[in-house]
Amino acid sequence: MGKFLILLAFLLSQAACAQQIEAFSPVSADHSISAVSRYPNAVAPAKVGTYSGSAKSGAGYFYDEVFEYRDWLHPENGAKPLAGDEDYFAAFAQYEPALKFSETTPGAEPPLALVRQIESINEPSPGVFEWTKEERITEWKVEWLLDSHREPDSITKFLSEHGPPKK
């Protein structure tokens, strides 16, 4: 019986050490904001890591808020298989810690920004632009954040500059 209990204790300790998470979910969340950042900080740092891992990708031309920065981790590229063979992510309130994490963690890709778009631009075909007034949450390349925060006249200006294509 003693050997059985020792074996059981060993197996339980091993299971506790092997963190497992659901696919496409956060493995960790860093809510901290320290210094001035090159990119906008998360609008609600306490909520970082609570947003769904399923999001649209790109588009819209403008964003209203940054929810978090995400470093996606890929087991096929060397990340720990915490969700089996599926991808998962680490979430951050500020860009710089996300970048450092991606540079020092096996299987991590560079940060993406999870943004909220209240109004945006849809491009159903090349050169055809539509003003969309419905909320959308999407992942963006971080560099897209520069000069694309939606201001009251951003979409009006964009549409006047990029109107319907010339025939």
Buried (B, 14 or more C-beta within 10 A) or exposed (E): EEEEEEEEEEEEEEEEEEEEBEEBBBBBBBBEBEEEBEBBBBBBBEBBBEBEBEBEEEBBBBBBBBBBBBBBBBBEEEBBBBBEEBBBBBBBBBBBBBBEBBEEBEBBBBBBBBBBBBBBBBEEEEEEBEEBEEEBBBBBEBEBBEEBBBEEEBBEEBBEEBEEEEE
